[in-house]
Amino acid sequence: MSPRRIHPLEESLDISFNDQSLLRLALTHSSSLNENGEIDESNERLEFLGDALLGFIVAKELYGRFQAWSEGELTQARSAVVSGDSLAKVADRMGLGKYLQVGRGEEASGGRRRPTNLAATFESLVGALFLDKGYTTARDFVIDALGDALAFEQISIPKNSKSALQ
């Protein structure tokens, strides 16, 4: 029997949190704190943790997949894969914006669709999954969510002028 899913996001992503408060926290934007007396913490700390995990998971995956790449190429590829724009697109595909709890001002200014909020929510979700389910589940979620972004054909390594000259 599969675990009971309480939040609609769990259903859409086919994941189940043991600790629902972690999921709620991952979906809580700081703009909602002043408007809801029941909430005293936003997803910013989870975002910090998720960002670090994403960097590690992607670095490890790229290191294993592209063994002929130099350290510089791996670094640039990791930066491209975990960039705010890349993560925002993934979060948008997942529909994370509709689950994000934002304040009225943030709602009115389109905060649910803002790329920085979407990327931060994805990072927070990764952090929450890690705390709730452990590294393996978080890693599997990230690799599945990033999917094509980790494929050789999809990674565009920007060449700065110094790299191009060398």
C-alpha positions in Angstrom: 0.0 0.0 0.0 1.4 3.4 -1.0 1.7 6.1 1.6 -1.2 8.5 1.9 -0.7 11.8 0.1 -2.2 14.8 1.6 -1.0 17.7 -0.5 -2.0 17.9 -4.2 1.6 18.5 -5.2 2.6 15.1 -3.7 0.0 13.6 -6.0 1.3 15.4 -9.1 4.9 14.6 -8.4 4.3 11.1 -7.1 6.0 11.7 -3.8 4.8 11.5 -0.2 6.2 13.4 2.7 6.4 11.9 6.1 6.5 15.3 7.6 3.9 17.5 6.0 5.3 20.6 7.7 8.5 20.3 5.6 6.4 20.4 2.4 4.4 23.4 3.7 7.6 25.2 4.6 9.1 24.5 1.2 6.1 26.2 -0.4 6.1 29.2 1.9 7.4 32.5 0.4 8.7 35.1 2.8 6.0 37.5 1.6 3.3 35.5 3.3 4.8 35.7 6.8 3.4 39.1 7.8 -0.1 38.2 6.5 -0.5 34.8 8.2 -0.1 34.8 12.0 0.2 31.0 12.0 3.4 31.0 9.9 6.7 32.1 11.4 9.2 30.8 8.9 9.7 30.9 5.1 11.4 28.5 2.7 14.6 30.5 2.7 16.6 28.1 4.9 15.4 25.1 2.9 16.3 27.0 -0.2 19.9 27.3 1.1 20.1 23.6 1.8 18.5 22.6 -1.5 20.9 24.9 -3.4 23.9 23.1 -1.9 22.4 19.7 -2.6 21.6 20.6 -6.2 25.1 21.7 -6.8 26.5 18.5 -5.3 24.1 16.2 -7.1 24.6 17.8 -10.4 28.4 18.0 -10.0 28.5 14.3 -9.1 26.3 13.4 -12.1 28.3 15.5 -14.6 31.6 14.1 -13.2 30.4 10.5 -13.9 28.8 11.2 -17.3 31.4 13.4 -18.9 34.8 11.9 -17.9 36.7 13.6 -20.7 35.6 17.1 -19.5 38.1 19.3 -17.7 37.3 20.9 -14.3 36.5 24.2 -16.0 34.0 22.5 -18.4 32.4 20.7 -15.5 32.1 23.9 -13.5 30.5 25.7 -16.4 28.1 22.9 -17.1 27.1 22.7 -13.5 26.5 26.4 -13.5 24.3 26.2 -16.6 22.3 23.2 -15.2 21.6 24.8 -11.8 21.1 28.3 -13.0 18.1 30.2 -11.8 16.6 30.2 -15.4 17.1 26.5 -15.7 15.6 25.7 -12.3 12.7 28.1 -12.9 11.8 26.3 -16.1 11.8 23.0 -14.3 9.7 24.4 -11.5 7.3 25.9 -14.0 6.9 22.5 -15.8 6.1 21.0 -12.4 3.5 23.7 -11.7 5.2 24.7 -8.4 3.9 28.2 -8.7 0.3 27.3 -8.1 1.3 25.7 -4.8 3.5 28.5 -3.6 2.0 30.4 -0.6 2.7 34.1 -1.2 1.5 37.4 0.3 -1.1 39.6 -1.4 1.4 42.0 -2.8 3.5 39.2 -4.2 0.4 37.6 -5.7 -0.7 40.9 -7.3 2.7 41.4 -8.9 2.8 37.9 -10.4 5.1 36.4 -7.8 3.8 32.8 -8.5 5.3 33.1 -12.0 8.4 35.0 -11.1 11.5 32.9 -12.2 13.4 33.7 -9.0 10.5 32.5 -6.8 10.1 29.4 -8.9 13.8 28.5 -8.8 13.8 29.1 -5.0 10.8 26.9 -4.5 12.4 24.1 -6.5 15.5 24.4 -4.3 13.4 24.5 -1.2 11.6 21.4 -2.3 14.9 19.5 -2.8 16.0 20.6 0.7 12.7 19.4 2.2 12.9 16.1 0.4 16.4 15.6 1.7 15.4 16.2 5.3 12.3 14.1 5.0 13.4 11.2 2.8 17.2 11.3 2.7 19.9 11.8 0.1 18.9 9.0 -2.3 15.3 10.2 -2.7 16.4 13.8 -3.1 19.1 12.7 -5.7 16.6 10.6 -7.7 14.1 13.5 -7.6 16.7 16.0 -8.9 18.0 13.7 -11.6 14.5 12.9 -12.8 13.3 16.6 -12.6 16.4 17.9 -14.5 16.2 15.1 -17.0 17.2 16.5 -20.3 19.1 19.4 -18.7 21.8 16.8 -17.8 22.1 15.5 -21.3 25.2 16.4 -23.3 23.2 17.8 -26.2 21.3 20.2 -23.8 24.3 21.6 -21.9 25.6 24.7 -23.4 28.9 25.7 -21.9 29.3 29.4 -22.3 32.7 30.4 -23.5 34.0 33.6 -22.0 36.6 35.6 -23.9 39.5 34.2 -21.9 38.4 30.6 -22.5 37.9 31.3 -26.2 41.3 32.8 -26.6 43.0 29.9 -24.8 
